Amino acid sequence: MRNIIPETYFSFTEHTQLFLLSCAVGIILGIIYDFFRTFRIIIPHNAVLVMLEDIIFFAVYIIIFISFISAYARGQFRVFYILGNILGFILYFFTVGRIAVLVIKKLVYLIKSVLLIILKPFFLLYITVRKKLHLKFVDFYENFINRLKIFFLPLIDKYKMLYNKRVIHNRKNVKFYASKKKEKKGKG
């Protein structure tokens, strides 16, 4: 009986098929990247979040690439697989991807404008109620803080007795009267 040795190399047609398949994987990666672009259109991001999304995208790319090599290429790595991925991604990105992003932008704008029309009365109601409640709560807060300040006033403050700070401000001759008492004690 003859031992059957599995093929360890690919023929030219198999390499061509794998290259075209890697281009198709690149198109799939372009579609996945469009999900990230759509998310960025809906919710604008700062540079840090965009960087995190790009890192996530490259992690997804690595997982897909390793799965592709394991499933279709018998675990053999070839540079033209990466080139096929890049070519498929670029073809999708600059053809269908541009049209998809334009359509998504218009849909997002349409949905936002419809939601704005529907929710505008609720926003206006919220703003008026908030203003009225804000004024009441600010007044309450200021009164509460003023009462706390009065409550925590020290009774002795630098040689003078304070029972009510407001009364002392209203009495004009307090310092004058206290200085007369000291003079009388000194003369006696």
Backbone as a printed PyTorch tensor [residue, N CA C, xyz], in Angstrom:
tensor([[[  0.8300,  -1.1750,   0.0000],
         [  0.0000,   0.0000,   0.0000],
         [  0.8780,   1.2440,   0.0000]],

        [[  0.4380,   2.1780,  -0.7480],
         [  1.1870,   3.4010,  -0.9190],
         [  0.7150,   4.4580,   0.0620]],

        [[  1.6480,   5.1420,   0.7160],
         [  1.2760,   6.2440,   1.6040],
         [  0.9670,   7.4770,   0.7660]],

        [[ -0.1610,   8.0790,   1.0710],
         [ -0.5370,   9.2890,   0.3500],
         [ -0.0160,  10.4730,   1.1440]],

        [[  0.8520,  11.2170,   0.5240],
         [  1.4190,  12.4030,   1.1580],
         [  0.5800,  13.5960,   0.7250]],

        [[  0.0780,  14.3460,   1.6910],
         [ -0.7340,  15.5080,   1.2960],
         [  0.1300,  16.5520,   0.6040]],

        [[ -0.5080,  17.2840,  -0.2570],
         [  0.2080,  18.3380,  -0.9740],
         [  0.6690,  19.3990,  -0.0020]],

        [[  1.8840,  19.7950,  -0.1320],
         [  2.4110,  20.8350,   0.7400],
         [  2.6320,  22.1360,  -0.0070]],

        [[  2.3230,  22.1580,  -1.2560],
         [  2.5010,  23.3830,  -2.0210],
         [  1.2120,  23.6700,  -2.7850]],

        [[  1.0670,  24.9100,  -3.1670],
         [ -0.0950,  25.3190,  -3.9440],
         [  0.3050,  25.4640,  -5.4020]],

        [[ -0.6200,  25.1410,  -6.2590],
         [ -0.3820,  25.3700,  -7.6830],
         [ -0.6300,  26.8440,  -7.9980]],

        [[ -0.3240,  27.2160,  -9.2220],
         [ -0.5070,  28.6060,  -9.6240],
         [ -1.9790,  29.0100,  -9.5560]],

        [[ -2.8740,  28.1360,  -9.9770],
         [ -4.3020,  28.4650,  -9.9300],
         [ -4.7800,  28.6050,  -8.4840]],

        [[ -4.2580,  27.7820,  -7.6010],
         [ -4.6460,  27.9000,  -6.1920],
         [ -4.1260,  29.2040,  -5.5910]],

        [[ -2.9230,  29.6090,  -5.9770],
         [ -2.4020,  30.9010,  -5.5200],
         [ -3.2740,  32.0410,  -6.0340]],

        [[ -3.6970,  31.9530,  -7.2780],
         [ -4.5660,  32.9890,  -7.8450],
         [ -5.8960,  33.0260,  -7.1060]],

        [[ -6.4560,  31.8590,  -6.8310],
         [ -7.7140,  31.8100,  -6.0860],
         [ -7.5400,  32.3920,  -4.6810]],

        [[ -6.4310,  32.0780,  -4.0360],
         [ -6.1830,  32.6210,  -2.6980],
         [ -5.9900,  34.1350,  -2.7440]],

        [[ -5.3470,  34.6350,  -3.7930],
         [ -5.1850,  36.0820,  -3.9260],
         [ -6.5430,  36.7570,  -4.0930]],

        [[ -7.3840,  36.2030,  -4.9600],
         [ -8.7190,  36.7770,  -5.1570],
         [ -9.5550,  36.6610,  -3.8850]],

        [[ -9.4070,  35.5630,  -3.1840],
         [-10.1210,  35.3910,  -1.9160],
         [ -9.6280,  36.3940,  -0.8770]],

        [[ -8.3260,  36.6670,  -0.8680],
         [ -7.8120,  37.6750,   0.0700],
         [ -8.3050,  39.0710,  -0.3130]],

        [[ -8.5080,  39.3240,  -1.6240],
         [ -9.1200,  40.6000,  -2.0400],
         [-10.5530,  40.6920,  -1.5190]],

        [[-11.2890,  39.5710,  -1.5590],
         [-12.6560,  39.5570,  -1.0250],
         [-12.6490,  39.7990,   0.4830]],

        [[-11.6610,  39.2520,   1.1710],
         [-11.5310,  39.5060,   2.6100],
         [-11.2610,  40.9880,   2.8490]],

        [[-10.4770,  41.6210,   1.9810],
         [-10.2360,  43.0630,   2.0790],
         [-11.5160,  43.8630,   1.9170]],

        [[-12.3970,  43.4140,   1.0230],
         [-13.6950,  44.0880,   0.8580],
         [-14.5220,  43.9440,   2.1340]],

        [[-14.4980,  42.7660,   2.7280],
         [-15.2160,  42.5550,   3.9960],
         [-14.6440,  43.4650,   5.0810]],

        [[-13.3220,  43.6160,   5.0940],
         [-12.6980,  44.5300,   6.0600],
         [-13.1400,  45.9700,   5.8100]],

        [[-13.3090,  46.3550,   4.5530],
         [-13.8120,  47.6910,   4.2310],
         [-15.2210,  47.9020,   4.7620]],

        [[-16.0480,  46.8750,   4.6610],
         [-17.4140,  46.9680,   5.1960],
         [-17.3720,  47.1100,   6.7140]],

        [[-16.4950,  46.3570,   7.3550],
         [-16.3540,  46.4710,   8.8150],
         [-15.8770,  47.8700,   9.1880]],

        [[-14.9330,  48.4030,   8.4170],
         [-14.4290,  49.7570,   8.6960],
         [-15.5280,  50.8010,   8.5070]],

        [[-16.4570,  50.5460,   7.5760],
         [-17.5790,  51.4730,   7.4010],
         [-18.4620,  51.5300,   8.6390]],

        [[-18.5570,  50.4500,   9.3900],
         [-19.3120,  50.4990,  10.6460],
         [-18.6550,  51.4800,  11.6200]],

        [[-17.3270,  51.4430,  11.6800],
         [-16.6190,  52.3960,  12.5370],
         [-16.8220,  53.8290,  12.0370]],

        [[-16.7740,  54.0220,  10.7190],
         [-16.9830,  55.3610,  10.1580],
         [-18.4030,  55.8520,  10.4340]],

        [[-19.3700,  54.9530,  10.3430],
         [-20.7570,  55.3250,  10.6400],
         [-20.8910,  55.7420,  12.0950]],

        [[-20.2590,  55.0040,  12.9850],
         [-20.3020,  55.3530,  14.4050],
         [-19.6780,  56.7230,  14.6400]],

        [[-18.6010,  57.0380,  13.9120],
         [-17.9650,  58.3530,  14.0340],
         [-18.8500,  59.4580,  13.4830]],

        [[-19.6430,  59.1530,  12.4620],
         [-20.5540,  60.1580,  11.9070],
         [-21.6840,  60.4310,  12.8920]],

        [[-22.2190,  59.3830,  13.4810],
         [-23.3440,  59.5490,  14.4100],
         [-22.8910,  60.2630,  15.6720]],

        [[-21.7880,  59.8170,  16.2470],
         [-21.2620,  60.4110,  17.4770],
         [-19.8450,  60.8940,  17.1850]],

        [[-19.6420,  62.2050,  17.0650],
         [-18.2830,  62.7090,  16.7930],
         [-17.3270,  62.3440,  17.9340]],

        [[-16.0980,  62.0240,  17.5470],
         [-15.0960,  61.5500,  18.5020],
         [-13.9130,  62.5010,  18.5600]],

        [[-13.1900,  62.4060,  19.6560],
         [-11.9020,  63.0950,  19.7220],
         [-10.8190,  62.1380,  19.2220]],

        [[ -9.5900,  62.6210,  19.1780],
         [ -8.4990,  61.8410,  18.5880],
         [ -8.2100,  60.5580,  19.3590]],

        [[ -8.3840,  60.5880,  20.6650],
         [ -8.0820,  59.4030,  21.4800],
         [ -9.0570,  58.2700,  21.1620]],

        [[-10.3440,  58.5910,  21.0570],
         [-11.3280,  57.5510,  20.7470],
         [-11.1530,  57.0160,  19.3310]],

        [[-10.7900,  57.8930,  18.3880],
         [-10.5280,  57.4330,  17.0240],
         [ -9.3470,  56.4670,  17.0260]],

        [[ -8.3240,  56.7930,  17.8070],
         [ -7.1640,  55.9070,  17.9010],
         [ -7.5670,  54.5510,  18.4860]],

        [[ -8.4050,  54.5670,  19.5230],
         [ -8.8590,  53.3060,  20.1200],
         [ -9.6740,  52.4820,  19.1220]],

        [[-10.5240,  53.1570,  18.3430],
         [-11.3010,  52.4430,  17.3280],
         [-10.3870,  51.8390,  16.2680]],

        [[ -9.3530,  52.5700,  15.8770],
         [ -8.4110,  52.0350,  14.8940],
         [ -7.6570,  50.8270,  15.4470]],

        [[ -7.3120,  50.8840,  16.7230],
         [ -6.6480,  49.7280,  17.3420],
         [ -7.5840,  48.5250,  17.3510]],

        [[ -8.8560,  48.7590,  17.6700],
         [ -9.8380,  47.6700,  17.6530],
         [ -9.9800,  47.1130,  16.2400]],

        [[-10.0170,  48.0160,  15.2360],
         [-10.1350,  47.5610,  13.8500],
         [ -8.9380,  46.6940,  13.4540]],

        [[ -7.7370,  47.1140,  13.8230],
         [ -6.5630,  46.3170,  13.4730],
         [ -6.5420,  44.9850,  14.2190]],

        [[ -7.0670,  44.9550,  15.4290],
         [ -7.1790,  43.6780,  16.1480],
         [ -8.1490,  42.7480,  15.4190]],

        [[ -9.2670,  43.3120,  14.9470],
         [-10.2230,  42.5170,  14.1690],
         [ -9.5630,  42.0310,  12.8790]],

        [[ -8.7850,  42.9100,  12.2420],
         [ -8.0890,  42.5220,  11.0090],
         [ -7.1300,  41.3650,  11.2630]],

        [[ -6.3960,  41.4310,  12.3460],
         [ -5.4440,  40.3560,  12.6540],
         [ -6.1790,  39.0320,  12.8750]],

        [[ -7.2990,  39.0860,  13.5860],
         [ -8.0760,  37.8640,  13.8300],
         [ -8.5950,  37.2920,  12.5140]],

        [[ -9.1320,  38.1640,  11.6480],
         [ -9.6480,  37.6970,  10.3600],
         [ -8.5160,  37.1490,   9.4950]],

        [[ -7.3760,  37.8250,   9.5020],
         [ -6.2490,  37.3880,   8.6790],
         [ -5.7240,  36.0250,   9.1290]],

        [[ -5.5830,  35.8400,  10.4260],
         [ -5.1130,  34.5430,  10.9320],
         [ -6.1360,  33.4490,  10.6370]],

        [[ -7.4240,  33.7830,  10.7540],
         [ -8.4670,  32.8030,  10.4260],
         [ -8.4160,  32.4410,   8.9450]],

        [[ -8.1990,  33.4310,   8.0890],
         [ -8.0980,  33.1900,   6.6480],
         [ -6.9210,  32.2660,   6.3370]],

        [[ -5.7770,  32.5570,   6.9320],
         [ -4.5950,  31.7220,   6.6810],
         [ -4.8250,  30.2980,   7.1830]],

        [[ -5.4460,  30.1720,   8.3460],
         [ -5.6750,  28.8390,   8.9090],
         [ -6.6880,  28.0450,   8.0900]],

        [[ -7.7540,  28.7040,   7.6630],
         [ -8.8380,  27.9940,   6.9950],
         [ -8.5450,  27.7000,   5.5230]],

        [[ -7.9600,  28.6450,   4.8110],
         [ -7.8340,  28.4890,   3.3640],
         [ -6.4090,  28.2390,   2.8830]],

        [[ -5.4150,  28.7100,   3.6000],
         [ -4.0470,  28.6360,   3.0910],
         [ -3.1980,  27.6050,   3.8110]],

        [[ -3.8310,  26.6880,   4.5090],
         [ -3.1340,  25.6170,   5.2320],
         [ -2.0830,  26.1630,   6.1940]],

        [[ -2.3410,  27.3340,   6.7400],
         [ -1.4270,  27.9250,   7.7070],
         [ -0.1830,  28.5400,   7.1040]],

        [[ -0.1280,  28.6240,   5.7870],
         [  1.0550,  29.1820,   5.1280],
         [  0.8600,  30.6780,   4.9150]],

        [[  1.8170,  31.4420,   5.3790],
         [  1.7530,  32.8990,   5.2370],
         [  2.4400,  33.3120,   3.9430]],

        [[  1.7590,  34.1510,   3.1900],
         [  2.3330,  34.7320,   1.9800],
         [  2.0570,  36.2310,   1.9980]],

        [[  3.0110,  37.0020,   1.5210],
         [  2.8700,  38.4620,   1.5180],
         [  1.7290,  38.8900,   0.6070]],

        [[  1.4880,  38.1520,  -0.4670],
         [  0.4260,  38.5790,  -1.3780],
         [ -0.9670,  38.4400,  -0.7610]],

        [[ -1.1000,  37.7130,   0.3600],
         [ -2.3840,  37.7080,   1.0670],
         [ -2.6500,  39.0970,   1.6490]],

        [[ -1.6150,  39.6730,   2.2540],
         [ -1.7560,  41.0230,   2.8140],
         [ -1.9870,  42.0240,   1.6910]],

        [[ -1.2490,  41.8770,   0.5840],
         [ -1.4420,  42.7870,  -0.5540],
         [ -2.8580,  42.6630,  -1.1190]],

        [[ -3.3790,  41.4410,  -1.1640],
         [ -4.7580,  41.2380,  -1.6170],
         [ -5.7570,  41.8850,  -0.6690]],

        [[ -5.5160,  41.7680,   0.6400],
         [ -6.3880,  42.4350,   1.6160],
         [ -6.3770,  43.9410,   1.4110]],

        [[ -5.1840,  44.4960,   1.2490],
         [ -5.0630,  45.9500,   1.0650],
         [ -5.7290,  46.3780,  -0.2320]],

        [[ -5.5150,  45.6150,  -1.3100],
         [ -6.1230,  45.9550,  -2.5990],
         [ -7.6500,  45.9080,  -2.5130]],

        [[ -8.1950,  44.8610,  -1.9040],
         [ -9.6490,  44.7620,  -1.7500],
         [-10.2050,  45.8870,  -0.8950]],

        [[ -9.4890,  46.2230,   0.1810],
         [ -9.9210,  47.3140,   1.0570],
         [ -9.9240,  48.6360,   0.3010]],

        [[ -8.8470,  48.9150,  -0.4480],
         [ -8.7520,  50.1770,  -1.1940],
         [ -9.8290,  50.2510,  -2.2690]],

        [[-10.0520,  49.1540,  -2.9900],
         [-11.1020,  49.1500,  -4.0150],
         [-12.4670,  49.4500,  -3.4050]],

        [[-12.7700,  48.8130,  -2.2790],
         [-14.0550,  49.0730,  -1.6250],
         [-14.1180,  50.5010,  -1.0970]],

        [[-13.0490,  50.9390,  -0.4520],
         [-13.0300,  52.2420,   0.2190],
         [-13.2710,  53.3790,  -0.7700]],

        [[-12.6510,  53.3130,  -1.9410],
         [-12.7540,  54.4180,  -2.8900],
         [-13.8810,  54.2580,  -3.9020]],

        [[-14.6170,  53.1780,  -3.8830],
         [-15.7510,  53.0210,  -4.8020],
         [-17.0530,  52.9560,  -4.0150]],

        [[-17.3960,  51.7970,  -3.5650],
         [-18.6620,  51.5930,  -2.8530],
         [-18.6410,  52.2780,  -1.4910]],

        [[-17.4790,  52.3220,  -0.8500],
         [-17.3710,  52.9260,   0.4810],
         [-17.7210,  54.3990,   0.4850]],

        [[-17.2820,  55.1330,  -0.5430],
         [-17.6240,  56.5630,  -0.6190],
         [-19.1290,  56.7530,  -0.7600]],

        [[-19.7350,  55.9720,  -1.6290],
         [-21.1840,  56.0830,  -1.8180],
         [-21.9070,  55.7040,  -0.5300]],

        [[-21.4480,  54.6490,   0.1220],
         [-22.0800,  54.2080,   1.3720],
         [-21.9820,  55.2860,   2.4400]],

        [[-20.8250,  55.9430,   2.5540],
         [-20.6590,  56.9870,   3.5720],
         [-21.5480,  58.1860,   3.2570]],

        [[-21.6550,  58.5670,   1.9840],
         [-22.5490,  59.6780,   1.6230],
         [-23.9980,  59.3480,   1.9720]],

        [[-24.4240,  58.1380,   1.6530],
         [-25.7970,  57.7290,   1.9780],
         [-25.9970,  57.7160,   3.4900]],

        [[-25.0260,  57.2150,   4.2230],
         [-25.1310,  57.1590,   5.6850],
         [-25.1930,  58.5640,   6.2710]],

        [[-24.3610,  59.4900,   5.7530],
         [-24.3940,  60.8710,   6.2500],
         [-25.7580,  61.5000,   6.0200]],

        [[-26.3320,  61.2820,   4.8310],
         [-27.6540,  61.8570,   4.5500],
         [-28.7250,  61.2240,   5.4300]],

        [[-28.6400,  59.9180,   5.6440],
         [-29.6110,  59.2630,   6.5220],
         [-29.5000,  59.7670,   7.9560]],

        [[-28.2840,  59.9210,   8.4400],
         [-28.0840,  60.4190,   9.8050],
         [-28.6120,  61.8370,   9.9230]],

        [[-28.3520,  62.6830,   8.9200],
         [-28.8610,  64.0540,   8.9330],
         [-30.3840,  64.0570,   8.9140]],

        [[-30.9840,  63.2040,   8.0850],
         [-32.4400,  63.1240,   8.0060],
         [-33.0330,  62.6570,   9.3330]],

        [[-32.4490,  61.6350,   9.9250],
         [-32.9640,  61.1160,  11.2000],
         [-32.8080,  62.1560,  12.3040]],

        [[-31.6600,  62.8510,  12.3410],
         [-31.4630,  63.8860,  13.3620],
         [-32.4520,  65.0270,  13.1950]],

        [[-32.7140,  65.4400,  11.9450],
         [-33.6530,  66.5490,  11.7390],
         [-35.0730,  66.1370,  12.1050]],

        [[-35.4680,  64.9090,  11.7840],
         [-36.8050,  64.4360,  12.1620],
         [-36.9170,  64.3520,  13.6850]],

        [[-35.9050,  63.8170,  14.3370],
         [-35.9300,  63.7490,  15.8020],
         [-35.9440,  65.1340,  16.4330]],

        [[-35.2340,  66.0740,  15.8210],
         [-35.2360,  67.4410,  16.3390],
         [-36.6230,  68.0620,  16.2320]],

        [[-37.2980,  67.8330,  15.1140],
         [-38.6550,  68.3630,  14.9460],
         [-39.5990,  67.7270,  15.9650]],

        [[-39.4700,  66.4370,  16.1740],
         [-40.3560,  65.7380,  17.1120],
         [-40.0590,  66.1390,  18.5560]],

        [[-38.7970,  66.2590,  18.9030],
         [-38.4210,  66.4790,  20.3000],
         [-38.2680,  67.9470,  20.6890]],

        [[-38.3800,  68.8750,  19.7430],
         [-38.1890,  70.2930,  20.0550],
         [-39.1690,  70.8020,  21.1140]],

        [[-40.4720,  70.4680,  21.0350],
         [-41.3730,  70.9320,  22.1060],
         [-40.9690,  70.4180,  23.4930]],

        [[-40.4910,  69.1910,  23.5520],
         [-40.0640,  68.6370,  24.8360],
         [-38.8200,  69.3550,  25.3560]],

        [[-37.9040,  69.7100,  24.4440],
         [-36.7240,  70.4700,  24.8530],
         [-37.1220,  71.8340,  25.3950]],

        [[-38.0540,  72.4940,  24.7030],
         [-38.4970,  73.8150,  25.1590],
         [-39.1740,  73.7160,  26.5210]],

        [[-40.0150,  72.7070,  26.7090],
         [-40.6610,  72.5000,  28.0040],
         [-39.6130,  72.2360,  29.0820]],

        [[-38.6480,  71.4210,  28.7810],
         [-37.5740,  71.1280,  29.7270],
         [-36.8180,  72.3960,  30.1030]],

        [[-36.5120,  73.2290,  29.1230],
         [-35.7520,  74.4550,  29.3860],
         [-36.5480,  75.4060,  30.2680]],

        [[-37.8390,  75.5990,  29.9910],
         [-38.6350,  76.5140,  30.8160],
         [-38.7910,  75.9840,  32.2420]],

        [[-39.0690,  74.7030,  32.3880],
         [-39.2100,  74.1260,  33.7290],
         [-37.8800,  74.2100,  34.4720]],

        [[-36.7980,  73.9450,  33.7870],
         [-35.4760,  73.9960,  34.4180],
         [-35.1460,  75.4050,  34.8900]],

        [[-35.4730,  76.4120,  34.0800],
         [-35.1940,  77.7900,  34.4860],
         [-35.9710,  78.1510,  35.7420]],

        [[-37.2550,  77.7970,  35.7690],
         [-38.0700,  78.1330,  36.9350],
         [-37.5890,  77.3920,  38.1820]],

        [[-37.3230,  76.1150,  38.0390],
         [-36.8390,  75.3550,  39.1900],
         [-35.4490,  75.8020,  39.6040]],

        [[-34.6340,  76.1400,  38.6470],
         [-33.2770,  76.5840,  38.9440],
         [-33.3040,  77.8560,  39.7870]],

        [[-34.1720,  78.7960,  39.4170],
         [-34.2660,  80.0300,  40.1960],
         [-34.7010,  79.7410,  41.6260]],

        [[-35.7040,  78.8780,  41.7890],
         [-36.1760,  78.5660,  43.1350],
         [-35.0990,  77.8580,  43.9470]],

        [[-34.4440,  76.9050,  43.3410],
         [-33.4190,  76.1710,  44.0750],
         [-32.1920,  77.0200,  44.3530]],

        [[-31.8480,  77.9290,  43.4400],
         [-30.7100,  78.8110,  43.6930],
         [-31.0350,  79.7410,  44.8490]],

        [[-32.2460,  80.2990,  44.8680],
         [-32.6440,  81.1510,  45.9860],
         [-32.6200,  80.3690,  47.2940]],

        [[-33.1680,  79.1670,  47.2830],
         [-33.1620,  78.3380,  48.4800],
         [-31.7320,  78.0540,  48.9250]],

        [[-30.8670,  77.7260,  47.9900],
         [-29.4740,  77.4060,  48.2920],
         [-28.7590,  78.6160,  48.8800]],

        [[-28.9500,  79.7890,  48.2750],
         [-28.2900,  80.9930,  48.7850],
         [-28.7750,  81.3230,  50.1930]],

        [[-30.0890,  81.2190,  50.4330],
         [-30.6150,  81.4610,  51.7750],
         [-30.0530,  80.4510,  52.7730]],

        [[-30.0000,  79.2180,  52.3780],
         [-29.4770,  78.1750,  53.2500],
         [-28.0100,  78.4320,  53.5910]],

        [[-27.2210,  78.7970,  52.6000],
         [-25.7980,  79.0710,  52.8290],
         [-25.6330,  80.2920,  53.7300]],

        [[-26.4180,  81.3300,  53.5130],
         [-26.3250,  82.5190,  54.3640],
         [-26.6710,  82.1810,  55.8090]],

        [[-27.6840,  81.3610,  56.0090],
         [-28.0420,  80.9660,  57.3720],
         [-26.9410,  80.1070,  58.0020]],

        [[-26.3260,  79.2640,  57.2030],
         [-25.2150,  78.4720,  57.7280],
         [-24.0410,  79.3590,  58.1170]],

        [[-23.7690,  80.3820,  57.3320],
         [-22.6770,  81.2950,  57.6540],
         [-22.9410,  81.9900,  58.9860]],

        [[-24.1690,  82.4260,  59.1860],
         [-24.5300,  83.0870,  60.4420],
         [-24.4310,  82.0940,  61.6000]],

        [[-24.8600,  80.8650,  61.3740],
         [-24.8460,  79.8530,  62.4150],
         [-23.4220,  79.5350,  62.8680]],

        [[-22.4880,  79.5510,  61.9570],
         [-21.1140,  79.1900,  62.2920],
         [-20.2210,  80.3880,  62.5980]],

        [[-20.7800,  81.5660,  62.8020],
         [-19.9670,  82.7180,  63.1970],
         [-19.4310,  82.4930,  64.6080]],

        [[-18.1840,  82.7650,  64.8390],
         [-17.6630,  82.6050,  66.2060],
         [-18.2120,  83.7000,  67.1110]],

        [[-18.4470,  83.3730,  68.3720],
         [-18.9650,  84.3700,  69.3030],
         [-17.8700,  85.3290,  69.7430]],

        [[-16.6670,  84.8800,  69.8060],
         [-15.5650,  85.7570,  70.1840],
         [-14.7110,  85.9700,  68.9570]],

        [[-14.5020,  87.2480,  68.6230],
         [-13.7010,  87.5700,  67.4470],
         [-12.8120,  88.7490,  67.7750]],

        [[-11.5470,  88.5080,  68.0660],
         [-10.5480,  89.5400,  68.3030],
         [-11.0160,  90.5940,  69.3040]],

        [[-11.1290,  90.2530,  70.5020],
         [-11.4180,  91.1550,  71.6240],
         [-12.8360,  91.6950,  71.6360]],

        [[-13.7040,  91.3100,  70.7270],
         [-15.0800,  91.8080,  70.7390],
         [-16.0220,  90.6210,  70.8280]],

        [[-17.1410,  90.8240,  71.4810],
         [-18.1690,  89.8080,  71.5220],
         [-19.1170,  90.0420,  70.3570]],

        [[-19.3950,  88.9730,  69.6260],
         [-20.3310,  89.0810,  68.5090],
         [-21.5180,  88.1770,  68.7950]],

        [[-22.6780,  88.7730,  68.8570],
         [-23.8830,  87.9690,  68.9940],
         [-24.6360,  87.9440,  67.6880]],

        [[-24.5970,  89.0180,  66.9790],
         [-25.2540,  89.0780,  65.6840],
         [-24.4530,  90.0440,  64.8280]],

        [[-23.8150,  89.5410,  63.8470],
         [-22.9180,  90.3570,  63.0450],
         [-23.6680,  91.4860,  62.3380]],

        [[-24.8940,  91.2510,  61.9570],
         [-25.6690,  92.2860,  61.2640],
         [-25.9280,  93.4780,  62.1800]],

        [[-26.2230,  93.2150,  63.4270],
         [-26.5140,  94.3020,  64.3700],
         [-25.2770,  95.1510,  64.5840]],

        [[-24.1200,  94.5390,  64.6760],
         [-22.8870,  95.2940,  64.9090],
         [-22.5970,  96.2090,  63.7320]],

        [[-22.8980,  95.7710,  62.5330],
         [-22.6890,  96.6460,  61.3780],
         [-23.6360,  97.8420,  61.4170]],

        [[-24.8130,  97.6390,  61.9570],
         [-25.7810,  98.7370,  61.9960],
         [-25.4730,  99.7330,  63.1160]],

        [[-24.8350,  99.3010,  64.1930],
         [-24.5080, 100.2040,  65.3020],
         [-23.2070, 100.9230,  64.9730]],

        [[-23.2840, 102.2100,  64.8480],
         [-22.1370, 102.9770,  64.3850],
         [-21.1670, 103.3170,  65.5180]],

        [[-21.6460, 103.4170,  66.7340],
         [-20.7850, 103.8990,  67.8080],
         [-20.2100, 102.7820,  68.6720]],

        [[-20.2080, 101.5720,  68.2200],
         [-19.7260, 100.4670,  69.0390],
         [-18.2410, 100.6270,  69.3280]],

        [[-17.4440, 100.8660,  68.3250],
         [-16.0040, 101.0140,  68.5350],
         [-15.7090, 102.2690,  69.3590]],

        [[-16.4300, 103.3450,  69.0760],
         [-16.2290, 104.5940,  69.7990],
         [-16.5400, 104.4050,  71.2830]],

        [[-17.6540, 103.7420,  71.5800],
         [-18.0610, 103.5100,  72.9620],
         [-17.0450, 102.6290,  73.6800]],

        [[-16.5410, 101.6070,  73.0120],
         [-15.5540, 100.7240,  73.6330],
         [-14.2670, 101.4670,  73.9170]],

        [[-13.8520, 102.3790,  73.0450],
         [-12.6050, 103.1130,  73.2890],
         [-12.7690, 104.0970,  74.4450]],

        [[-13.9720, 104.6850,  74.6680],
         [-14.2090, 105.5850,  75.7980],
         [-14.0800, 104.8270,  77.1130]],

        [[-14.5850, 103.5920,  77.1530],
         [-14.4960, 102.8010,  78.3730],
         [-13.0470, 102.5380,  78.7420]],

        [[-12.2080, 102.2620,  77.7560],
         [-10.7950, 102.0070,  78.0260],
         [-10.1170, 103.2590,  78.5560]],

        [[-10.4790, 104.4440,  78.0120],
         [ -9.8770, 105.6960,  78.4800],
         [-10.2610, 105.9670,  79.9330]],

        [[-11.5290, 105.7220,  80.2830],
         [-11.9800, 105.9580,  81.6480],
         [-11.2640, 105.0330,  82.6190]],

        [[-11.0580, 103.8010,  82.2340],
         [-10.3470, 102.8690,  83.1070],
         [ -8.9080, 103.3140,  83.2900]],

        [[ -8.3170, 103.8690,  82.2520],
         [ -6.9300, 104.3080,  82.3290],
         [ -6.7650, 105.5360,  83.2100]],

        [[ -7.7370, 106.4770,  83.2490],
         [ -7.6660, 107.7050,  84.0350],
         [ -7.9040, 107.4380,  85.5090]],

        [[ -8.6940, 106.4700,  85.8320],
         [ -9.1590, 106.2070,  87.1790],
         [ -8.1550, 105.6970,  88.0870]]])
